[in-house]
C-alpha cells in the first residue's frame, strides 16, 4: 500500500509531509515500509526518550491494559497514587502536588489557569522565540507570528520579553500573574537559558509577587542529562509543565506544583483522560527505566560527545552549535530544509528549529556507534568542495 498517497488524500493538510512512511521502531532506529532503517534524531519530537518498543514498557502497557484503562480522578486509583508518590520523590525541590493531563499544551493551559486563579491577576509574560503549544492560551504565549496570525485575536493580557536579556525585565510588574519560560528554547532555535537571567527572572517574580512557570515539555525526563533540566540550576519555580516522554511515548502531561502555591478548589479544572491508569502504569515504568538503565547519564555523556563532534565539523555553512544533553541545535548560514532531506537519504532523521537550525533529539538509548554515523552523515551533507 502507498501510505504516503493515502495520507495525502485524507489528511487535513496541516502537516508538511516528508514523503516516507514509518512503520516500525526499535531503540534509536525507525524503519520505513520499504525496509530502510533510519537513525532517529527526531525522537517523536521528544517523546521517545526511552527508545522505541522498549520491552519493559511493552510489558507494563500490556499488563495494565488487561486490568483497567480509565478511571476519572473523582475515584482514587492504585497506579495513579503510586505514580504521584514516585514522581514527587524525584521532583525538583519544593514540588509537592501534581495535576495530570494529556499533552504539553494542556499542561501549559492548566498552569496559566492556576497562576491566574492563585494570584488574582491576569497578565502572562512569556519569552520571544518561545514555543508553548497550539491551543489558544499556549498559542498566546508562543511568540512566532506564523503560528499566531491565522488565529488572532488571541487570549488578551499576554506580553513578551527578550529571552536571556537582563535589560528587558521591566515588563514584569505587580500586574503580572506569571512569567512563562523554557529552560532550553527548542522550537525557537535550541537556546539554553542563561543562569544569571534565570536567577534575575526568579528574583523579579518574587519582588512583584508573580509566579514562575517553567515549560519542560521537551527537556524533561532525562533529555538534558538531569531528570529535569531545572536541576542544573539552584532555582525553584512555582509550576513545572512536563509531557512528551513522561509516559515513554503514550500521550500524557502533568503540572508539578510548588508547596507554596497550595491546593485548588474542586471543579476549578479537570481532564477526562488525565492520570488514567494506563498512562500512569507506563509512566511509572518509564521513570524506572530512565534511572535503572542509566539513560539520564547517557544523555549527559553522549550529549557532550555529540556537541563536541558536531562542533568539530569544518564547514563554512555552520554558524554555531548549542544545546544541553541530547537536545542539540546546529545553526547554519542558510535554510536547513535541503540538508534535512539529504540526511534522510543517508538514513538520519532530524528536525528543524526555525528556518536555519538543525535540531537533534535522539532517544536517550542511542549508542555511540549510531551517534558517530549521525556525525558522519552531517559532515557529508555540509561538505563544501
C-alpha positions as CSV (number, residue, x, y, z in Angstrom):
1,X,0.0,0.0,0.0
2,X,1.1,3.6,-0.7
3,X,0.6,5.0,2.7
4,X,2.1,8.4,1.7
5,X,-0.6,8.7,-1.1
6,X,-3.4,7.6,1.2
7,X,-2.5,10.2,3.9
8,X,-2.2,12.8,1.2
9,X,-5.7,12.0,0.1
10,X,-7.3,12.1,3.5
11,X,-5.2,14.2,5.9
12,X,-6.2,17.8,6.9
13,X,-3.1,19.2,5.2
14,X,-1.7,20.9,8.3
15,X,1.5,18.7,8.3
16,X,4.4,19.1,5.9
17,X,5.0,15.5,4.9
18,X,8.5,14.2,4.2
19,X,7.5,11.5,1.7
20,X,8.4,8.4,3.7
21,X,6.2,6.1,5.8
22,X,7.5,4.9,9.1
23,X,6.0,1.5,10.2
24,X,8.4,0.2,12.9
25,X,10.7,1.3,15.6
26,X,13.4,-0.3,17.8
27,X,15.6,1.5,20.2
28,X,17.0,4.6,18.4
29,X,16.1,3.4,14.9
30,X,13.0,3.6,12.7
31,X,12.1,1.5,9.7
32,X,10.0,2.6,6.7
33,X,7.6,0.5,4.7
34,X,10.4,-0.4,2.2
35,X,12.6,-1.8,4.9
36,X,15.0,1.1,5.1
37,X,16.4,1.8,8.6
38,X,17.0,5.3,9.9
39,X,18.8,6.6,13.0
40,X,16.1,8.6,14.7
41,X,17.2,12.1,15.8
42,X,13.6,13.3,15.7
43,X,12.7,11.1,18.7
44,X,9.0,11.6,18.3
45,X,9.7,15.3,18.8
46,X,11.0,14.5,22.2
47,X,8.5,11.7,23.2
48,X,10.8,8.7,22.6
49,X,13.4,9.2,25.4
50,X,13.4,5.5,26.4
51,X,13.6,4.4,22.8
52,X,11.1,2.7,20.5
53,X,9.4,-0.6,21.5
54,X,11.2,-0.9,24.9
55,X,10.4,-4.4,26.2
56,X,9.8,-3.3,29.8
57,X,7.5,-0.6,28.6
58,X,5.6,-3.0,26.4
59,X,5.1,-5.4,29.3
60,X,3.8,-2.6,31.7
61,X,1.4,-1.4,28.9
62,X,0.1,-4.9,28.2
63,X,-0.4,-5.9,31.9
64,X,-2.3,-2.7,32.8
65,X,-4.4,-2.8,29.6
66,X,-5.7,-6.1,30.8
67,X,-6.7,-4.7,34.2
68,X,-8.1,-1.1,33.8
69,X,-7.7,1.6,31.2
70,X,-9.6,4.5,32.6
71,X,-10.6,5.8,36.0
72,X,-11.5,9.5,36.3
73,X,-9.8,11.3,39.2
74,X,-13.0,11.6,41.1
75,X,-12.0,8.0,42.1
76,X,-8.6,7.1,43.5
77,X,-6.5,4.5,41.7
78,X,-3.5,2.4,42.7
79,X,-1.4,3.2,39.6
80,X,-2.1,7.0,39.8
81,X,-1.4,7.1,43.6
82,X,1.8,5.2,43.2
83,X,3.0,7.4,40.3
84,X,2.2,10.6,42.2
85,X,4.2,9.3,45.1
86,X,7.1,8.2,42.9
87,X,7.2,11.3,40.8
88,X,7.1,13.7,43.8
89,X,10.0,11.7,45.3
90,X,12.3,12.7,42.4
91,X,10.7,16.0,41.5
92,X,12.7,19.3,41.9
93,X,12.9,20.8,45.4
94,X,9.6,22.3,46.6
95,X,7.3,20.4,44.3
96,X,4.5,18.9,46.4
97,X,1.4,18.3,44.2
98,X,0.6,17.3,40.6
99,X,-2.2,17.7,38.1
100,X,-2.3,15.1,35.3
101,X,-3.4,15.9,31.7
102,X,-2.7,14.5,28.2
103,X,-0.2,16.8,26.5
104,X,2.2,19.6,26.8
105,X,-0.2,22.2,25.5
106,X,-2.7,21.1,28.2
107,X,-0.1,21.4,30.9
108,X,0.7,25.0,29.8
109,X,-3.0,25.8,29.7
110,X,-3.6,24.5,33.1
111,X,-0.6,26.3,34.6
112,X,-1.8,29.6,33.1
113,X,-5.2,29.0,34.7
114,X,-3.8,28.0,38.0
115,X,-1.4,31.0,38.1
116,X,-4.3,33.5,37.3
117,X,-6.6,31.9,39.9
118,X,-3.9,31.7,42.6
119,X,-2.6,35.2,42.1
120,X,-5.8,37.1,41.2
121,X,-4.0,38.7,38.3
122,X,-4.4,38.1,34.5
123,X,-1.1,39.1,32.8
124,X,1.1,36.4,31.5
125,X,4.6,37.2,30.3
126,X,6.5,34.8,28.0
127,X,9.7,35.0,26.1
128,X,10.4,35.9,22.5
129,X,11.3,32.9,20.3
130,X,9.4,30.7,22.9
131,X,7.1,27.9,21.8
132,X,4.5,26.6,24.2
133,X,1.8,24.9,22.1
134,X,-1.1,25.5,19.7
135,X,-4.2,25.8,21.9
136,X,-5.4,29.3,22.5
137,X,-3.7,30.0,25.8
138,X,-0.5,28.3,24.9
139,X,-0.5,29.9,21.5
140,X,-1.0,33.3,23.1
141,X,2.3,32.7,25.0
142,X,4.0,31.5,21.8
143,X,6.0,34.2,20.0
144,X,6.3,33.2,16.3
145,X,3.8,35.1,14.2
146,X,3.4,32.3,11.7
147,X,1.7,30.2,14.5
148,X,-0.3,33.2,15.8
149,X,-1.6,35.3,13.0
150,X,-4.1,32.9,11.4
151,X,-6.0,32.7,14.7
152,X,-6.0,36.2,16.0
153,X,-7.4,37.7,18.1
154,X,-5.8,35.5,20.8
155,X,-6.3,35.5,24.5
156,X,-5.7,39.0,26.0
157,X,-3.1,40.0,28.6
158,X,-0.1,38.2,27.1
159,X,3.1,40.0,26.6
160,X,6.7,39.0,25.6
161,X,10.2,39.8,26.8
162,X,13.6,39.1,25.2
163,X,15.0,35.7,26.3
164,X,18.3,35.9,28.1
165,X,18.3,39.7,28.1
166,X,18.8,41.1,31.7
167,X,17.8,44.6,30.5
168,X,14.4,43.5,29.4
169,X,12.7,42.6,32.6
170,X,10.8,45.9,33.3
171,X,7.6,44.5,31.8
172,X,7.3,42.1,34.9
173,X,5.3,44.1,37.3
174,X,2.6,43.9,40.1
175,X,0.1,43.3,37.3
176,X,1.9,40.1,36.3
177,X,0.3,36.8,37.2
178,X,3.2,34.7,35.9
179,X,6.2,34.6,33.8
180,X,6.5,31.5,31.5
181,X,9.9,30.3,30.3
182,X,11.6,27.3,28.7
183,X,14.9,26.0,30.1
184,X,16.0,25.4,26.5
185,X,14.1,27.1,23.7
186,X,13.6,24.1,21.4
187,X,11.4,25.3,18.5
188,X,12.9,28.8,18.9
189,X,16.4,27.5,17.8
190,X,17.8,25.5,20.8
191,X,18.9,28.3,23.1
192,X,19.7,27.3,26.7
193,X,18.7,29.7,29.4
194,X,21.4,31.8,30.9
195,X,21.8,31.1,34.6
196,X,22.1,34.8,35.5
197,X,19.0,35.6,33.5
198,X,17.1,32.7,35.1
199,X,18.0,33.9,38.6
200,X,17.1,37.5,37.7
201,X,13.6,36.5,36.5
202,X,13.1,34.5,39.7
203,X,14.1,37.5,41.8
204,X,11.9,39.8,39.8
205,X,8.9,37.5,40.2
206,X,9.5,37.3,43.9
207,X,9.7,41.1,44.1
208,X,6.4,41.8,42.4
209,X,4.6,38.7,43.7
210,X,4.3,36.9,40.3
211,X,4.6,33.1,39.8
212,X,7.2,31.5,37.6
213,X,6.1,28.8,35.2
214,X,8.7,26.6,33.6
215,X,8.0,24.7,30.4
216,X,9.9,21.4,30.4
217,X,7.7,19.7,28.0
218,X,10.7,18.9,25.7
219,X,13.5,19.0,28.2
220,X,12.0,16.8,31.0
221,X,12.7,13.1,31.7
222,X,16.4,12.9,31.1
223,X,16.8,14.9,27.9
224,X,19.4,17.4,29.2
225,X,21.4,15.0,31.4
226,X,19.3,15.6,34.5
227,X,15.8,14.1,35.1
228,X,14.5,17.7,34.9
229,X,16.5,20.5,33.2
230,X,15.8,22.8,36.1
231,X,18.0,20.6,38.3
232,X,21.0,22.1,36.5
233,X,20.2,25.3,38.3
234,X,19.8,26.3,42.0
235,X,16.4,27.8,41.4
236,X,12.8,26.9,42.4
237,X,9.8,27.5,40.2
238,X,6.1,27.6,41.1
239,X,4.7,25.4,38.3
240,X,6.7,22.9,36.2
241,X,5.0,21.7,33.0
242,X,6.0,18.3,31.6
243,X,4.7,15.9,28.9
244,X,6.2,14.2,25.8
245,X,8.4,11.4,27.3
246,X,6.7,11.3,30.7
247,X,5.0,8.1,29.8
248,X,7.5,6.8,27.3
249,X,5.6,8.0,24.3
250,X,2.0,7.4,25.4
251,X,0.1,10.7,25.5
252,X,0.4,12.2,28.9
253,X,1.2,15.6,30.6
254,X,1.5,17.0,34.1
255,X,1.8,20.2,36.0
256,X,4.0,19.9,39.1
257,X,3.0,22.5,41.7
258,X,5.3,24.1,44.4
259,X,4.2,23.7,48.0
260,X,3.8,27.5,48.4
261,X,1.0,27.5,45.8
262,X,-1.1,25.1,47.8
263,X,-4.3,23.3,46.7
264,X,-7.0,24.4,44.4
265,X,-10.8,24.2,44.8
266,X,-12.7,21.1,43.5
267,X,-14.1,21.7,40.0
268,X,-11.7,24.5,39.1
269,X,-10.0,22.4,36.4
270,X,-10.2,18.9,35.2
271,X,-9.4,16.3,32.5
272,X,-11.4,13.2,31.5
273,X,-8.3,11.2,30.5
274,X,-5.8,12.9,32.7
275,X,-4.0,10.5,35.1
276,X,-5.7,7.4,33.6
277,X,-4.3,4.1,35.0
278,X,-2.8,3.0,31.7
279,X,-0.7,6.2,31.3
280,X,0.3,6.2,34.9
281,X,1.4,2.5,34.8
282,X,3.7,3.1,31.8
283,X,4.9,6.4,33.3
284,X,5.9,4.5,36.4
285,X,7.9,2.0,34.3
286,X,9.4,4.8,32.2
287,X,10.7,6.5,35.3
288,X,12.3,3.2,36.4
289,X,13.9,2.6,33.0
290,X,15.4,6.1,32.9
291,X,17.1,5.6,36.3
292,X,17.9,1.8,36.2
293,X,19.3,1.7,32.7
294,X,21.4,4.9,33.1
295,X,19.7,6.8,30.3
296,X,19.9,10.2,32.1
297,X,23.7,9.7,32.4
298,X,23.8,8.6,28.8
299,X,22.2,11.8,27.8
300,X,24.8,13.8,29.7
301,X,27.8,11.9,28.4
302,X,26.8,11.3,24.8
303,X,25.3,14.7,24.6
304,X,28.7,16.3,25.4
305,X,30.3,14.0,22.9
306,X,27.8,14.8,20.2
307,X,28.1,18.5,20.8
308,X,31.9,18.3,20.5
309,X,31.8,16.1,17.4
310,X,29.3,18.4,15.6
311,X,31.3,21.5,16.7
312,X,34.4,19.9,15.2
313,X,32.9,19.6,11.7
314,X,34.8,22.0,9.5
315,X,32.2,23.7,7.2
316,X,31.7,27.3,6.2
317,X,27.9,26.6,6.4
318,X,27.9,26.3,10.2
319,X,27.3,29.3,12.3
320,X,27.1,27.8,15.8
321,X,26.3,24.5,17.7
322,X,24.5,24.8,21.0
323,X,22.4,22.7,23.3
324,X,22.3,20.8,26.6
325,X,22.5,17.0,26.9
326,X,20.8,15.4,23.9
327,X,18.9,18.4,22.7
328,X,21.3,20.0,20.3
329,X,20.9,22.6,17.6
330,X,23.3,23.3,14.7
331,X,22.7,26.8,13.3
332,X,23.5,27.1,9.6
333,X,24.0,30.2,7.5
334,X,21.2,29.1,5.2
335,X,17.9,27.3,5.3
336,X,18.1,23.7,6.7
337,X,15.3,22.1,4.7
338,X,17.5,20.8,1.9
339,X,20.0,19.3,4.4
340,X,17.3,17.6,6.3
341,X,16.2,15.9,3.0
342,X,19.9,14.9,2.3
343,X,20.3,13.5,5.8
344,X,17.1,11.5,5.3
345,X,18.5,10.0,2.1
346,X,21.6,9.0,4.2
347,X,19.4,7.3,6.8
348,X,19.3,10.0,9.5
349,X,16.1,11.7,10.6
350,X,16.5,15.2,12.0
351,X,14.3,18.2,12.9
352,X,14.4,21.9,12.0
353,X,14.2,24.5,14.8
354,X,13.2,27.6,12.8
355,X,14.4,28.1,9.3
356,X,18.2,27.8,9.8
357,X,18.7,25.4,12.7
358,X,19.1,21.6,12.5
359,X,17.8,20.0,15.7
360,X,18.8,16.6,17.1
361,X,16.6,14.9,19.6
362,X,17.6,11.2,19.6
363,X,16.2,8.7,22.0
364,X,18.5,8.5,25.1
365,X,19.2,4.9,24.2
366,X,21.2,6.0,21.2
367,X,24.6,4.2,21.0
368,X,28.0,5.8,20.5
369,X,28.2,3.9,17.1
370,X,24.9,5.3,16.0
371,X,25.9,8.8,17.1
372,X,29.1,8.5,15.0
373,X,27.0,7.6,12.0
374,X,24.9,10.7,12.6
375,X,28.0,12.9,12.7
376,X,29.4,11.3,9.6
377,X,26.2,12.0,7.7
378,X,26.0,15.6,8.9
379,X,29.7,16.1,7.8
380,X,28.9,14.6,4.4
381,X,25.9,16.9,3.7
382,X,27.7,20.0,4.9
383,X,30.9,19.4,2.9
384,X,31.7,22.3,0.6
385,X,34.1,21.3,-2.2
